[in-house]
Amino acid sequence: MDYQAYFANHREEHLKELDELLRIPSISALSEHKGDIIQAADWMAEALRRAGMEEVEVHPTAGHPVVYGEYVHAPGKPTVLVYGHYDVQPVDPLELWETPPFEPSIRNGKLYARGATDDKGQVFMHIKAVEALLKQEKELPFNIKFCIEGEEEITSPSLPAFLEAHQDKLAADLVLISDTALLAPGKPAICVGLRGLCALEVAVYTANTDLHSGTFGGGVPNALHALVSLLGSLHDEQGRVTVEGFYEGVEELTPEVHEEFAKQQFDEEKLKRDLGLDALFGEAGYSFVERTGARPTLELNGIYGGFQGEGTKTVLPKEAHAKITCRLVGDQDPQATIDRIERHLNQHLQAGAKLKVTATEKARAFTSSPDHPYLQKAADAYESVYGTRALFTKDGGSIPIVETLSRVLSAPAVMMGFGLPDENLHAPNEHFNLENFDKGLLTLVHYLKSL
């Protein structure tokens, strides 16, 4: 079958449909968009029906709905579960968008809209690839199921319970996901590792009121001084985390893994130029891609306290706050990591100060073997369309539900992304390069047929 001609003939129709989906402001983090979330779920369900899926359902959860559909008519053949999400990030700051975020616009071969690459555009491609196979071949040489949720951007709080309750319905031989990116234009990648996550908020309290710095300065504890001293104790000068037990469960990189990272040929000098930096910084002994893909981190995301207004206010603040996130790898346990950080902070707390630690997000790291046949076939599928075989990479970000999906369903996760690193996901002017929309459809067809 000539799928290249098929997709070329249906391109305008497909882009028009995607335009409809991208116009729905399905922001999961904001309660005022609850109606938009429902509309997006219903749109996804109808798209699955048009594609030929059966048993299409919009399942309510404690949060936002999960959309399910299937086409299971190939006994003894592999079953693929496609996972994706229809929710999107907030759009702030709105003034930085060149065109309105929910009015899709195509400029220079790129489709601009919130959700274009993360993840509406990518999950839409799966629906259209399966639809094309059914229309062209009248049957599928595999079984397909879709699980499309509306809470990924808020860490999927309702999906684990849904997975546990519907394990039989969702049972599959592999989980297929497109929510990652190529390494660069024309350089496909398959992610075989995602870092886990834990987050905590730290508050330091001293006196029961703010104090005059002339009357009390130098004689009583200052919450800001105490907090800065505390946070400074978390790393050594080589960028290594000093929390006792922090690296428990972290495997050292083997020479083979170092070699695999080196194949990416990442240009650190270009990165410095692009970011306006004189130097990079991180744990000594590792390259940038190793630090961000395979090593754990402890990062400060926000510090606040004291006077923030114009001019000077000679005051000793009674409290100061910080937000911390850690990216985790290997077998690092999120709760154990939080406990260790809290113990470290208490041990290094300045005299006269009091500490409060509040844990927030927690997710384990995910890793899979690139040797698995389903992942090898995915690399082959990229080569058939892009002309170069995909590299297996580890992604510095976290998609918490991937580990849960793979573990609960006992199935490998195959992450075939078609975005690019510079497509502004989560930022103003998010976009999707339509070259990868076109090539991605063909790559997915090649992959599904190869199963």
C-alpha positions in Angstrom: 0.0 0.0 0.0 1.2 3.5 -0.8 0.8 5.2 2.6 2.9 8.2 1.5 0.3 9.0 -1.1 -2.6 8.3 1.3 -1.3 10.7 3.9 -0.5 13.3 1.2 -4.1 13.1 -0.1 -5.6 13.4 3.4 -3.2 16.0 4.8 -5.5 19.0 4.7 -8.3 17.0 6.1 -6.1 15.7 9.0 -4.8 19.2 9.8 -8.3 20.6 9.8 -9.3 17.9 12.4 -6.2 18.6 14.5 -7.1 22.3 14.3 -10.4 21.6 15.9 -8.8 19.7 18.8 -6.2 22.4 19.4 -8.9 25.0 19.7 -10.2 23.3 22.9 -8.5 25.0 25.9 -8.3 21.7 27.9 -6.1 23.1 30.7 -6.2 20.4 33.4 -4.6 22.6 36.1 -7.3 25.3 36.1 -10.8 24.4 37.4 -12.5 26.9 35.2 -11.6 24.7 32.2 -13.5 21.7 33.5 -16.0 22.0 30.6 -13.2 22.3 28.1 -11.7 19.1 29.5 -15.0 17.3 29.0 -15.2 18.7 25.4 -11.7 17.4 24.6 -12.5 14.0 26.0 -15.6 13.8 23.9 -13.7 15.0 20.8 -11.1 12.2 21.3 -13.8 9.6 21.7 -15.5 10.7 18.5 -12.1 10.7 16.7 -11.6 7.1 17.8 -15.0 6.1 16.5 -14.3 7.8 13.1 -11.0 5.8 12.9 -12.9 2.5 13.3 -12.3 1.8 17.0 -14.9 -0.2 18.9 -16.0 -0.2 22.6 -15.2 3.5 22.7 -16.0 4.9 26.2 -15.3 8.1 28.1 -14.7 6.8 31.7 -15.2 9.2 34.6 -12.6 9.2 37.3 -12.1 11.1 40.5 -10.6 13.8 38.3 -10.7 14.2 34.5 -12.1 11.4 32.2 -10.1 8.7 30.5 -11.0 7.9 26.9 -10.8 4.3 25.8 -11.2 2.5 22.5 -10.1 -0.8 20.9 -10.0 -2.9 17.8 -9.2 -6.4 18.8 -9.7 -8.9 16.0 -6.3 -10.6 15.6 -6.2 -13.5 18.0 -2.6 -14.6 18.8 -1.2 -11.4 17.4 0.5 -8.6 19.6 -1.8 -6.2 21.4 -0.6 -2.5 21.4 -1.9 0.0 24.0 -1.4 3.5 22.8 -1.2 6.0 25.7 -1.5 9.8 25.3 -3.1 12.8 26.9 -5.5 15.5 25.8 -4.9 18.0 28.6 -2.5 20.9 28.1 -0.4 23.3 30.2 -1.6 26.8 31.1 -0.7 29.5 28.6 0.8 32.2 30.8 2.4 34.6 30.0 -0.2 35.3 27.3 1.5 38.5 26.1 4.5 36.4 24.8 2.4 34.5 22.3 2.8 35.7 18.7 -0.7 34.3 17.9 -3.4 33.3 20.4 -2.6 29.9 22.0 -5.9 28.3 21.1 -6.2 29.7 17.5 -3.8 27.4 15.6 -1.6 29.0 13.0 0.8 27.5 10.5 4.0 29.5 9.9 7.1 28.3 8.1 6.0 24.7 8.2 5.3 24.8 11.9 1.9 24.4 13.6 1.6 26.9 16.5 -0.8 26.2 19.3 -0.9 25.1 22.9 -0.8 21.3 22.8 0.5 21.1 19.2 3.5 19.0 20.3 2.6 18.1 23.9 0.6 16.0 23.4 -2.4 16.5 21.2 -0.5 16.6 17.9 1.4 13.4 18.7 -1.4 11.3 20.0 -3.6 12.4 17.1 -1.0 10.9 14.8 -1.6 7.5 16.3 -5.3 7.7 15.7 -4.7 8.7 12.1 -2.1 6.0 11.5 -4.4 3.2 12.7 -7.3 4.8 10.7 -5.1 4.7 7.6 -4.2 1.0 8.2 -7.9 0.1 8.5 -9.0 2.0 5.5 -6.2 0.7 3.3 -6.0 -2.9 4.5 -9.5 -3.5 5.8 -8.1 -5.3 8.8 -5.3 -5.0 11.3 -2.5 -7.6 11.7 -2.3 -6.7 15.4 -4.7 -5.6 18.2 -4.9 -2.0 19.3 -6.2 -0.2 22.3 -6.2 3.5 23.2 -6.0 5.0 26.7 -6.0 8.8 26.5 -6.1 10.7 29.8 -6.8 14.3 30.8 -4.4 14.7 33.8 -0.9 14.1 32.6 0.1 17.8 33.0 -0.9 17.5 36.7 1.0 14.2 37.3 -1.9 11.8 36.4 -3.4 11.5 39.9 -6.5 9.5 38.8 -4.9 7.1 36.2 -3.1 4.7 38.6 -6.4 3.7 40.2 -8.0 3.4 36.7 -5.2 1.1 35.6 -5.6 -1.1 38.6 -9.3 -1.3 38.2 -9.2 -2.1 34.5 -6.1 -4.3 34.1 -7.9 -6.9 32.0 -9.4 -4.3 29.7 -6.0 -2.6 29.2 -3.9 -5.8 29.0 -1.3 -5.4 26.2 2.0 -6.7 25.0 3.5 -3.2 24.8 2.6 0.4 25.6 3.2 2.8 22.7 3.7 6.4 23.6 4.6 9.6 21.6 5.3 12.3 24.2 9.0 12.8 23.7 11.3 14.3 21.0 13.9 13.6 18.4 17.4 14.5 19.3 17.5 17.1 16.5 15.9 17.5 13.0 16.5 14.2 11.1 18.0 12.5 14.2 15.3 10.2 15.7 15.5 8.9 19.2 13.8 6.3 21.4 13.7 7.1 25.0 14.5 4.1 27.3 14.8 6.0 30.5 12.9 8.8 32.3 14.0 10.3 35.6 11.8 10.1 38.6 10.8 13.1 40.7 10.3 14.2 44.2 9.4 17.7 45.4 9.4 19.5 48.7 8.8 22.9 50.2 11.0 24.1 53.0 10.1 26.8 55.5 12.5 28.3 58.1 11.1 30.3 61.0 12.9 32.4 63.6 11.3 35.1 65.8 7.6 35.5 66.2 7.7 38.8 64.2 9.8 40.7 61.7 12.5 42.7 63.6 14.3 46.0 63.1 17.8 45.3 61.7 19.4 48.1 63.7 18.0 47.1 67.0 18.2 43.3 66.6 20.7 42.7 63.7 23.7 40.6 64.6 22.1 39.5 67.9 19.2 37.2 66.8 18.8 34.6 64.0 17.8 35.9 60.6 15.4 33.5 58.7 17.0 34.4 55.3 20.5 33.8 56.6 19.4 30.5 58.1 17.8 29.4 54.9 20.7 30.4 52.6 23.1 28.6 54.9 20.9 25.5 54.9 20.5 25.4 51.1 24.2 26.0 50.6 24.9 22.8 52.5 23.1 20.6 50.0 26.0 20.5 47.4 29.7 20.5 47.4 31.9 22.6 45.1 31.9 19.8 42.5 28.1 19.8 42.2 27.6 16.6 44.0 24.7 16.3 46.4 26.0 16.1 50.0 22.8 14.5 51.6 23.8 11.2 53.2 22.4 8.3 51.3 21.1 10.4 48.4 22.9 8.3 45.8 21.6 5.0 47.1 20.0 3.0 44.2 22.0 5.0 41.6 24.0 2.8 39.2 27.3 4.1 38.0 27.5 4.5 34.2 29.4 1.7 32.5 31.8 2.4 29.6 29.1 1.1 27.3 26.6 3.6 28.6 29.2 6.5 28.3 29.7 5.4 24.7 26.0 5.4 24.0 25.7 9.0 25.3 28.7 10.0 23.2 26.9 8.8 20.0 24.5 11.7 20.5 27.4 14.0 19.5 25.9 16.8 21.7 27.4 20.2 21.1 28.1 21.7 24.5 29.7 24.8 23.1 26.6 25.5 21.0 24.4 25.1 24.1 26.5 27.7 26.0 26.2 30.1 23.1 22.4 29.5 22.8 21.9 30.1 26.5 24.3 33.0 26.8 26.5 31.1 29.3 30.3 31.3 29.9 30.3 27.7 31.3 28.1 24.8 32.1 27.9 23.4 35.7 27.0 20.1 37.3 28.3 17.0 38.9 32.0 16.6 38.0 33.0 13.7 35.8 29.9 13.6 33.5 29.0 15.3 30.3 25.9 17.5 29.9 23.7 14.7 28.4 24.9 12.3 31.1 24.1 14.8 33.9 20.7 15.5 32.5 19.7 12.0 31.4 21.3 9.5 33.7 22.3 11.2 37.0 20.1 12.4 39.8 19.8 16.1 40.8 18.7 18.3 43.6 17.6 21.7 42.3 16.3 24.9 43.9 13.3 26.1 42.1 12.3 29.2 44.2 13.6 31.1 47.2 11.5 33.9 48.8 11.2 35.8 52.1 11.7 39.3 53.5 11.2 42.6 51.8 10.6 42.5 48.1 9.5 46.0 47.3 11.3 49.0 45.9 14.0 50.6 47.9 15.3 49.4 51.3 13.5 48.2 54.3 15.9 47.4 57.3 14.1 44.4 58.6 15.0 40.9 59.7 12.4 38.6 58.3 10.8 36.1 60.6 10.4 33.4 57.9 11.9 32.3 54.6 10.9 29.7 52.1 12.3 27.5 49.3 11.0 25.0 46.8 13.2 22.0 45.9 12.8 19.3 43.3 15.0 16.2 42.7 15.2 14.2 39.5 15.8 10.6 40.4 17.3 7.6 38.5 17.7 3.9 38.9 16.1 2.6 42.1 16.1 5.8 44.1 13.0 5.9 46.2 11.1 9.2 46.2 9.9 9.1 49.8 13.2 7.9 51.1 14.9 10.7 49.3 12.6 13.3 50.9 13.2 11.7 54.3 17.0 11.9 53.8 16.9 15.6 52.7 14.7 16.5 55.7 17.1 14.7 58.0 20.1 16.6 56.4 18.3 19.9 56.8 17.5 19.3 60.4 21.1 18.4 61.1 22.4 21.6 59.5 19.8 24.0 60.8 21.2 27.2 62.4 20.7 27.6 66.1 17.5 29.5 67.0 15.7 28.5 63.7 12.8 26.1 63.2 12.2 24.0 60.1 9.1 22.8 58.3 9.3 20.4 55.3 6.3 19.6 53.2 6.5 16.9 50.6 4.5 17.3 47.3 5.1 15.3 44.1 6.6 11.8 44.0 7.4 9.5 41.1 9.8 6.7 40.5 12.3 6.6 37.6 11.6 4.4 34.5 14.0 2.4 32.5 13.8 -0.3 29.8 16.2 -2.4 27.9 16.9 -1.2 24.3 17.5 -4.9 23.5 13.8 -5.7 23.6 12.6 -6.7 20.1 9.7 -4.2 20.2 12.2 -1.4 20.8 14.5 -2.7 18.1 11.6 -2.8 15.6 10.9 0.8 16.5 14.4 1.8 15.7 14.1 0.1 12.4 10.8 1.9 11.6 12.5 5.3 12.1 15.3 4.2 9.7 12.7 3.2 7.1 11.4 6.8 7.0 14.1 9.1 8.3 17.0 7.2 6.6 18.8 6.9 9.9 18.3 4.5 12.7 17.0 5.9 16.0 19.4 6.2 18.9 18.4 4.9 22.3 18.5 7.8 24.8 17.6 8.7 28.4 15.4 11.7 29.0 16.1 14.1 31.8 12.4 14.9 32.3 9.7 12.9 34.1 6.5 11.3 32.8 5.4 9.7 36.1 2.7 7.5 34.5 5.1 5.7 32.2 6.6 3.7 35.0 3.1 2.9 36.4 1.8 1.8 33.0 4.8 -0.5 32.4 4.7 -2.0 35.9 0.9 -2.5 36.3 0.5 -3.9 32.8 3.8 -5.9 32.8 4.5 -4.5 29.4 7.5 -2.7 27.9 7.0 1.0 27.1 8.0 2.0 23.6 8.5 5.8 23.5 8.5 7.0 19.9 8.6 10.8 20.0 8.2 13.1 17.0 8.6 16.5 18.6 11.8 18.5 18.7 13.6 19.9 21.8 13.1 23.5 20.7 9.3 23.4 20.2 8.5 25.4 23.3 6.4 22.8 25.1 5.1 24.3 28.3 6.1 27.8 27.1 4.7 30.5 24.9 4.6 29.8 21.1 4.5 26.0 21.4 4.6 24.5 18.0 5.0 21.2 16.1 7.2 20.9 12.9 4.8 19.5 10.3 7.7 17.7 8.6 7.7 15.4 11.6 3.9 15.2 11.5 4.2 13.8 8.0 7.2 11.5 8.7 5.7 10.4 12.0 2.6 9.1 10.4 4.6 6.9 8.0 6.9 5.8 10.8 4.0 4.7 13.0 2.5 2.7 10.1 5.8 1.0 9.4 6.2 0.2 13.1 2.7 -1.2 13.6 2.9 -3.3 10.5 6.2 -4.7 11.6 4.7 -6.1 14.8 
